[in-house]
């Protein structure tokens, strides 16, 4: 599945090798992986749970 997903990093990430994660979204599942280890296992989270997490951690939430 991983090879068919469109992965992206936060707009706040840079290319200096920091600790970042990448995310790929589908209607039912959000996939999360370590940027430095793209072939490592991914974390799979139900999309509604991811949306709730993001809403909680965004500034001003």
Gaussian input, Z-matrix of N, CA and C with variables (Angstrom, degrees):
# hf/3-21g

backbone

0 1
 N
 C     1     B1
 C     2     B2     1     A1
 N     3     B3     2     A2     1     D1
 C     4     B4     3     A3     2     D2
 C     5     B5     4     A4     3     D3
 N     6     B6     5     A5     4     D4
 C     7     B7     6     A6     5     D5
 C     8     B8     7     A7     6     D6
 N     9     B9     8     A8     7     D7
 C    10    B10     9     A9     8     D8
 C    11    B11    10    A10     9     D9
 N    12    B12    11    A11    10    D10
 C    13    B13    12    A12    11    D11
 C    14    B14    13    A13    12    D12
 N    15    B15    14    A14    13    D13
 C    16    B16    15    A15    14    D14
 C    17    B17    16    A16    15    D15
 N    18    B18    17    A17    16    D16
 C    19    B19    18    A18    17    D17
 C    20    B20    19    A19    18    D18
 N    21    B21    20    A20    19    D19
 C    22    B22    21    A21    20    D20
 C    23    B23    22    A22    21    D21
 N    24    B24    23    A23    22    D22
 C    25    B25    24    A24    23    D23
 C    26    B26    25    A25    24    D24
 N    27    B27    26    A26    25    D25
 C    28    B28    27    A27    26    D26
 C    29    B29    28    A28    27    D27
 N    30    B30    29    A29    28    D28
 C    31    B31    30    A30    29    D29
 C    32    B32    31    A31    30    D30
 N    33    B33    32    A32    31    D31
 C    34    B34    33    A33    32    D32
 C    35    B35    34    A34    33    D33
 N    36    B36    35    A35    34    D34
 C    37    B37    36    A36    35    D35
 C    38    B38    37    A37    36    D36
 N    39    B39    38    A38    37    D37
 C    40    B40    39    A39    38    D38
 C    41    B41    40    A40    39    D39
 N    42    B42    41    A41    40    D40
 C    43    B43    42    A42    41    D41
 C    44    B44    43    A43    42    D42
 N    45    B45    44    A44    43    D43
 C    46    B46    45    A45    44    D44
 C    47    B47    46    A46    45    D45
 N    48    B48    47    A47    46    D46
 C    49    B49    48    A48    47    D47
 C    50    B50    49    A49    48    D48
 N    51    B51    50    A50    49    D49
 C    52    B52    51    A51    50    D50
 C    53    B53    52    A52    51    D51
 N    54    B54    53    A53    52    D52
 C    55    B55    54    A54    53    D53
 C    56    B56    55    A55    54    D54
 N    57    B57    56    A56    55    D55
 C    58    B58    57    A57    56    D56
 C    59    B59    58    A58    57    D57
 N    60    B60    59    A59    58    D58
 C    61    B61    60    A60    59    D59
 C    62    B62    61    A61    60    D60
 N    63    B63    62    A62    61    D61
 C    64    B64    63    A63    62    D62
 C    65    B65    64    A64    63    D63
 N    66    B66    65    A65    64    D64
 C    67    B67    66    A66    65    D65
 C    68    B68    67    A67    66    D66
 N    69    B69    68    A68    67    D67
 C    70    B70    69    A69    68    D68
 C    71    B71    70    A70    69    D69
 N    72    B72    71    A71    70    D70
 C    73    B73    72    A72    71    D71
 C    74    B74    73    A73    72    D72
 N    75    B75    74    A74    73    D73
 C    76    B76    75    A75    74    D74
 C    77    B77    76    A76    75    D75
 N    78    B78    77    A77    76    D76
 C    79    B79    78    A78    77    D77
 C    80    B80    79    A79    78    D78
 N    81    B81    80    A80    79    D79
 C    82    B82    81    A81    80    D80
 C    83    B83    82    A82    81    D81
 N    84    B84    83    A83    82    D82
 C    85    B85    84    A84    83    D83
 C    86    B86    85    A85    84    D84
 N    87    B87    86    A86    85    D85
 C    88    B88    87    A87    86    D86
 C    89    B89    88    A88    87    D87
 N    90    B90    89    A89    88    D88
 C    91    B91    90    A90    89    D89
 C    92    B92    91    A91    90    D90
 N    93    B93    92    A92    91    D91
 C    94    B94    93    A93    92    D92
 C    95    B95    94    A94    93    D93
 N    96    B96    95    A95    94    D94
 C    97    B97    96    A96    95    D95
 C    98    B98    97    A97    96    D96
 N    99    B99    98    A98    97    D97
 C   100   B100    99    A99    98    D98
 C   101   B101   100   A100    99    D99
 N   102   B102   101   A101   100   D100
 C   103   B103   102   A102   101   D101
 C   104   B104   103   A103   102   D102
 N   105   B105   104   A104   103   D103
 C   106   B106   105   A105   104   D104
 C   107   B107   106   A106   105   D105
 N   108   B108   107   A107   106   D106
 C   109   B109   108   A108   107   D107
 C   110   B110   109   A109   108   D108
 N   111   B111   110   A110   109   D109
 C   112   B112   111   A111   110   D110
 C   113   B113   112   A112   111   D111
 N   114   B114   113   A113   112   D112
 C   115   B115   114   A114   113   D113
 C   116   B116   115   A115   114   D114
 N   117   B117   116   A116   115   D115
 C   118   B118   117   A117   116   D116
 C   119   B119   118   A118   117   D117
 N   120   B120   119   A119   118   D118
 C   121   B121   120   A120   119   D119
 C   122   B122   121   A121   120   D120
 N   123   B123   122   A122   121   D121
 C   124   B124   123   A123   122   D122
 C   125   B125   124   A124   123   D123
 N   126   B126   125   A125   124   D124
 C   127   B127   126   A126   125   D125
 C   128   B128   127   A127   126   D126
 N   129   B129   128   A128   127   D127
 C   130   B130   129   A129   128   D128
 C   131   B131   130   A130   129   D129
 N   132   B132   131   A131   130   D130
 C   133   B133   132   A132   131   D131
 C   134   B134   133   A133   132   D132
 N   135   B135   134   A134   133   D133
 C   136   B136   135   A135   134   D134
 C   137   B137   136   A136   135   D135
 N   138   B138   137   A137   136   D136
 C   139   B139   138   A138   137   D137
 C   140   B140   139   A139   138   D138
 N   141   B141   140   A140   139   D139
 C   142   B142   141   A141   140   D140
 C   143   B143   142   A142   141   D141
 N   144   B144   143   A143   142   D142
 C   145   B145   144   A144   143   D143
 C   146   B146   145   A145   144   D144
 N   147   B147   146   A146   145   D145
 C   148   B148   147   A147   146   D146
 C   149   B149   148   A148   147   D147
 N   150   B150   149   A149   148   D148
 C   151   B151   150   A150   149   D149
 C   152   B152   151   A151   150   D150
 N   153   B153   152   A152   151   D151
 C   154   B154   153   A153   152   D152
 C   155   B155   154   A154   153   D153
 N   156   B156   155   A155   154   D154
 C   157   B157   156   A156   155   D155
 C   158   B158   157   A157   156   D156
 N   159   B159   158   A158   157   D157
 C   160   B160   159   A159   158   D158
 C   161   B161   160   A160   159   D159
 N   162   B162   161   A161   160   D160
 C   163   B163   162   A162   161   D161
 C   164   B164   163   A163   162   D162
 N   165   B165   164   A164   163   D163
 C   166   B166   165   A165   164   D164
 C   167   B167   166   A166   165   D165
 N   168   B168   167   A167   166   D166
 C   169   B169   168   A168   167   D167
 C   170   B170   169   A169   168   D168
 N   171   B171   170   A170   169   D169
 C   172   B172   171   A171   170   D170
 C   173   B173   172   A172   171   D171
 N   174   B174   173   A173   172   D172
 C   175   B175   174   A174   173   D173
 C   176   B176   175   A175   174   D174
 N   177   B177   176   A176   175   D175
 C   178   B178   177   A177   176   D176
 C   179   B179   178   A178   177   D177
 N   180   B180   179   A179   178   D178
 C   181   B181   180   A180   179   D179
 C   182   B182   181   A181   180   D180

   B1=1.4470
   B2=1.5266
   B3=1.3220
   B4=1.4506
   B5=1.5256
   B6=1.3183
   B7=1.4565
   B8=1.5281
   B9=1.3178
   B10=1.4630
   B11=1.5220
   B12=1.3052
   B13=1.4639
   B14=1.5217
   B15=1.3124
   B16=1.4667
   B17=1.5286
   B18=1.3194
   B19=1.4569
   B20=1.5225
   B21=1.3403
   B22=1.4578
   B23=1.5144
   B24=1.3376
   B25=1.4605
   B26=1.5235
   B27=1.2924
   B28=1.4584
   B29=1.5239
   B30=1.3058
   B31=1.4602
   B32=1.5315
   B33=1.3178
   B34=1.4637
   B35=1.5250
   B36=1.3161
   B37=1.4643
   B38=1.5212
   B39=1.3231
   B40=1.4638
   B41=1.5277
   B42=1.3005
   B43=1.4654
   B44=1.5218
   B45=1.3200
   B46=1.4561
   B47=1.5229
   B48=1.3322
   B49=1.4569
   B50=1.5025
   B51=1.3072
   B52=1.4584
   B53=1.5184
   B54=1.3100
   B55=1.4544
   B56=1.5205
   B57=1.3230
   B58=1.4599
   B59=1.5239
   B60=1.2827
   B61=1.4582
   B62=1.5176
   B63=1.3286
   B64=1.4504
   B65=1.5125
   B66=1.3095
   B67=1.4533
   B68=1.5167
   B69=1.3228
   B70=1.4646
   B71=1.5229
   B72=1.3270
   B73=1.4580
   B74=1.5274
   B75=1.3182
   B76=1.4573
   B77=1.5291
   B78=1.3180
   B79=1.4631
   B80=1.5357
   B81=1.3298
   B82=1.4658
   B83=1.5179
   B84=1.3384
   B85=1.4547
   B86=1.5166
   B87=1.3306
   B88=1.4522
   B89=1.5187
   B90=1.3190
   B91=1.4677
   B92=1.5155
   B93=1.3234
   B94=1.4580
   B95=1.5247
   B96=1.3521
   B97=1.4646
   B98=1.5228
   B99=1.3231
   B100=1.4577
   B101=1.5223
   B102=1.3290
   B103=1.4601
   B104=1.5265
   B105=1.3181
   B106=1.4612
   B107=1.5259
   B108=1.3231
   B109=1.4658
   B110=1.5247
   B111=1.3335
   B112=1.4623
   B113=1.5270
   B114=1.3219
   B115=1.4654
   B116=1.5237
   B117=1.3402
   B118=1.4610
   B119=1.5305
   B120=1.3190
   B121=1.4691
   B122=1.5249
   B123=1.3122
   B124=1.4637
   B125=1.5179
   B126=1.2918
   B127=1.4533
   B128=1.5204
   B129=1.3218
   B130=1.4684
   B131=1.5244
   B132=1.3267
   B133=1.4618
   B134=1.5236
   B135=1.3100
   B136=1.4660
   B137=1.5282
   B138=1.3203
   B139=1.4661
   B140=1.5280
   B141=1.3346
   B142=1.4741
   B143=1.5332
   B144=1.3150
   B145=1.4702
   B146=1.5263
   B147=1.3217
   B148=1.4654
   B149=1.5285
   B150=1.3146
   B151=1.4588
   B152=1.5236
   B153=1.3267
   B154=1.4663
   B155=1.5290
   B156=1.3252
   B157=1.4648
   B158=1.5308
   B159=1.3278
   B160=1.4569
   B161=1.5293
   B162=1.3154
   B163=1.4652
   B164=1.5293
   B165=1.3212
   B166=1.4651
   B167=1.5236
   B168=1.3152
   B169=1.4721
   B170=1.5214
   B171=1.3020
   B172=1.4682
   B173=1.5139
   B174=1.3219
   B175=1.4752
   B176=1.5376
   B177=1.2991
   B178=1.4561
   B179=1.5253
   B180=1.3421
   B181=1.4693
   B182=1.5089
   A1=111.05
   A2=118.34
   A3=123.14
   A4=113.05
   A5=117.99
   A6=120.76
   A7=112.12
   A8=118.37
   A9=121.89
   A10=113.05
   A11=117.65
   A12=121.40
   A13=111.25
   A14=116.42
   A15=121.94
   A16=107.65
   A17=116.23
   A18=122.59
   A19=110.23
   A20=116.51
   A21=121.01
   A22=110.15
   A23=114.97
   A24=122.11
   A25=108.99
   A26=115.23
   A27=121.40
   A28=110.30
   A29=116.15
   A30=120.18
   A31=110.92
   A32=116.96
   A33=121.30
   A34=112.49
   A35=118.00
   A36=122.17
   A37=109.22
   A38=115.14
   A39=118.84
   A40=108.88
   A41=116.97
   A42=122.06
   A43=112.11
   A44=117.66
   A45=121.28
   A46=112.86
   A47=118.12
   A48=120.77
   A49=115.07
   A50=118.09
   A51=121.27
   A52=111.78
   A53=115.76
   A54=121.09
   A55=109.22
   A56=115.86
   A57=120.54
   A58=109.69
   A59=114.15
   A60=120.16
   A61=108.08
   A62=114.85
   A63=121.98
   A64=107.78
   A65=115.58
   A66=121.88
   A67=108.60
   A68=116.36
   A69=122.73
   A70=106.62
   A71=115.82
   A72=120.78
   A73=111.69
   A74=115.42
   A75=122.57
   A76=105.81
   A77=118.48
   A78=118.78
   A79=114.61
   A80=117.44
   A81=119.96
   A82=114.56
   A83=117.35
   A84=120.65
   A85=110.83
   A86=116.42
   A87=123.13
   A88=106.80
   A89=116.06
   A90=122.85
   A91=108.10
   A92=116.38
   A93=122.22
   A94=107.69
   A95=115.92
   A96=119.90
   A97=109.84
   A98=114.87
   A99=122.95
   A100=108.51
   A101=117.22
   A102=121.80
   A103=111.60
   A104=116.76
   A105=120.50
   A106=112.72
   A107=118.25
   A108=122.61
   A109=109.92
   A110=118.11
   A111=120.27
   A112=115.18
   A113=117.81
   A114=119.36
   A115=112.41
   A116=116.89
   A117=119.96
   A118=109.41
   A119=117.48
   A120=119.63
   A121=111.57
   A122=115.10
   A123=121.61
   A124=110.17
   A125=114.81
   A126=121.96
   A127=106.62
   A128=117.15
   A129=122.23
   A130=108.27
   A131=116.28
   A132=122.08
   A133=108.51
   A134=116.80
   A135=119.87
   A136=108.34
   A137=116.76
   A138=121.01
   A139=113.91
   A140=120.46
   A141=118.83
   A142=112.62
   A143=117.64
   A144=120.58
   A145=110.08
   A146=117.96
   A147=121.87
   A148=110.21
   A149=116.87
   A150=121.36
   A151=110.35
   A152=117.50
   A153=121.57
   A154=110.96
   A155=117.45
   A156=121.95
   A157=110.37
   A158=116.41
   A159=120.73
   A160=111.14
   A161=117.03
   A162=121.09
   A163=110.71
   A164=117.02
   A165=121.51
   A166=112.29
   A167=117.85
   A168=120.41
   A169=113.76
   A170=118.83
   A171=120.16
   A172=110.01
   A173=115.62
   A174=119.02
   A175=110.52
   A176=114.82
   A177=119.93
   A178=113.75
   A179=117.13
   A180=119.62
   A181=110.06
   D1=-39.16
   D2=-174.32
   D3=-54.87
   D4=-35.79
   D5=-176.90
   D6=-72.62
   D7=-15.03
   D8=179.73
   D9=-99.66
   D10=-2.12
   D11=-178.12
   D12=-90.40
   D13=151.80
   D14=174.94
   D15=-98.84
   D16=105.69
   D17=-176.63
   D18=-88.91
   D19=145.65
   D20=174.73
   D21=-146.48
   D22=155.00
   D23=176.46
   D24=-105.50
   D25=164.25
   D26=176.10
   D27=-57.94
   D28=146.09
   D29=175.73
   D30=-65.44
   D31=-15.29
   D32=178.48
   D33=-90.17
   D34=-3.55
   D35=177.83
   D36=-77.47
   D37=152.18
   D38=175.81
   D39=-120.77
   D40=-179.40
   D41=-178.75
   D42=-101.21
   D43=25.70
   D44=-177.14
   D45=-94.90
   D46=14.93
   D47=176.05
   D48=79.52
   D49=21.74
   D50=179.54
   D51=-70.85
   D52=-179.24
   D53=178.37
   D54=-84.39
   D55=104.81
   D56=-177.59
   D57=-128.63
   D58=160.16
   D59=171.44
   D60=-119.99
   D61=155.99
   D62=173.91
   D63=-113.37
   D64=151.28
   D65=-177.94
   D66=-130.02
   D67=142.69
   D68=171.88
   D69=-129.21
   D70=133.09
   D71=-175.11
   D72=-109.80
   D73=138.73
   D74=169.05
   D75=-130.65
   D76=168.92
   D77=-178.77
   D78=-58.43
   D79=-33.37
   D80=-175.50
   D81=-106.44
   D82=-23.48
   D83=-171.45
   D84=-136.25
   D85=142.07
   D86=170.72
   D87=-109.03
   D88=129.30
   D89=-179.83
   D90=-106.01
   D91=137.62
   D92=-178.01
   D93=-131.84
   D94=136.62
   D95=178.07
   D96=-146.05
   D97=163.73
   D98=177.90
   D99=-78.21
   D100=126.77
   D101=-179.17
   D102=-57.96
   D103=-38.88
   D104=-176.97
   D105=-75.27
   D106=-17.66
   D107=-177.70
   D108=-128.88
   D109=66.88
   D110=-173.53
   D111=-64.72
   D112=-16.79
   D113=178.01
   D114=-97.45
   D115=2.56
   D116=178.33
   D117=-74.63
   D118=166.40
   D119=177.67
   D120=-58.09
   D121=148.71
   D122=179.76
   D123=-102.07
   D124=153.54
   D125=172.16
   D126=-92.11
   D127=130.43
   D128=179.58
   D129=-112.73
   D130=126.56
   D131=-178.53
   D132=-130.09
   D133=140.34
   D134=175.85
   D135=-59.46
   D136=134.82
   D137=-175.97
   D138=-54.89
   D139=-40.04
   D140=176.97
   D141=-61.22
   D142=-35.10
   D143=178.26
   D144=-68.23
   D145=-39.72
   D146=177.58
   D147=-63.65
   D148=-44.42
   D149=179.27
   D150=-59.86
   D151=-42.30
   D152=178.12
   D153=-64.98
   D154=-40.24
   D155=178.40
   D156=-61.72
   D157=-49.34
   D158=-179.29
   D159=-61.37
   D160=-41.35
   D161=178.99
   D162=-62.01
   D163=-32.85
   D164=-179.01
   D165=-75.88
   D166=-38.01
   D167=-174.34
   D168=-92.25
   D169=-9.12
   D170=178.62
   D171=-67.31
   D172=145.39
   D173=177.62
   D174=-56.01
   D175=138.46
   D176=178.20
   D177=86.00
   D178=-1.52
   D179=-178.79
   D180=-80.49

